[in-house]
């Protein structure tokens, strides 16, 4: 199964993404989901807004997949990131990785989400309960 990358406006179907990477050749499928949480650095979040530079984001996500494949023996990788307005509990990003063994899938999955947050041109605006907002840019996140 080929790798997949998507930037979507609709809710992420994590079950479909997981099935997309599954294979009888693999004993492991790891799924990471990033969700909108209520508390960030002691402040209450009510929603997040995501914006992306799609052409560059797709290119950078493919670069990350290539880097992961160079380091670990993985079978298939799927990355989906949502843009737009998301409320508490909604999924903002999902990464699914399949491999013959769990260690490769876990390590590649962690690498992919960590690097995605560092370099992919997707911006997040925190909407706080006190009415203020704050933009977070790739490479600046504390998490």
CORZISUL-V216176 format. One record per pair of residues at least 24 apart in sequence whose ideal C-beta (glycine too) atoms are under 6 Angstrom apart, sorted by sequence separation. I is the first residue (numbers start at 1). GAP is how many residues later the second one is. D is the distance in Angstrom with one decimal. If there is no record, write none. Layout:
i={I I}
gap={GAP GAP}
d={D D}
This chain:
i={75 117 74 74 52 73 72 50 74 72 49 72 48 47 68 81 68 68 7 7 64 26 7 36 38 64 23 36 5 35 36 21 5 35 21 20 33 34 34 60 61 60 17 33 3 17 32 57 57 31 56 57 30 12 53 29 12 52 28 8 26 51 26 27 28 3 4 5 6 7 8 9 26 28 50 1 9 21 23 30 7 30 48 49 17 21 28 32 18 12 17 30 14 47 32 45 46 12 46 43 44}
gap={24 24 25 30 31 31 32 33 34 35 36 36 38 40 40 41 43 44 45 47 48 49 50 50 50 51 52 52 53 54 54 55 56 56 57 58 58 58 59 59 59 60 61 61 62 63 63 63 64 65 65 65 67 68 68 69 70 70 71 72 72 72 73 73 73 74 74 74 74 74 74 74 74 74 74 75 75 75 75 75 76 76 76 76 77 77 77 77 78 79 79 79 80 80 81 81 81 82 83 85 85}
d={5.5 5.4 4.5 5.8 5.2 5.4 4.2 4.5 5.0 5.7 5.3 4.4 4.9 5.1 4.5 5.8 5.7 5.7 5.4 5.4 5.6 4.9 6.0 5.1 5.6 5.2 5.4 5.2 5.7 6.0 5.2 4.0 4.7 5.5 5.1 5.2 5.1 4.9 4.2 5.8 5.9 4.7 4.7 5.0 5.3 5.8 4.6 5.3 5.3 4.9 4.9 5.8 5.0 5.0 4.2 4.7 5.7 4.5 5.3 5.9 4.2 5.0 5.8 5.7 5.9 4.6 4.6 5.2 4.6 5.4 5.5 6.0 5.8 4.0 5.5 4.6 5.0 4.5 5.8 4.1 5.9 5.4 5.6 4.2 5.3 4.3 4.2 5.2 5.0 4.6 4.8 4.5 4.8 4.4 5.2 5.8 5.2 4.9 5.3 5.2 3.9}
